[in-house]
């Protein structure tokens, strides 16, 4: 989920 944090940082990766 490390890549999701970068791709979804502005969407739902704020918590990750």
ChimeraX attribute file (.defattr): number of C-alpha atoms within 10 A of each C-alpha:
attribute: neighborCount
match mode: 1-to-1
recipient: residues
	/A:1	8
	/A:2	8
	/A:3	9
	/A:4	12
	/A:5	15
	/A:6	13
	/A:7	12
	/A:8	13
	/A:9	13
	/A:10	9
	/A:11	11
	/A:12	11
	/A:13	15
	/A:14	10
	/A:15	8
	/A:16	11
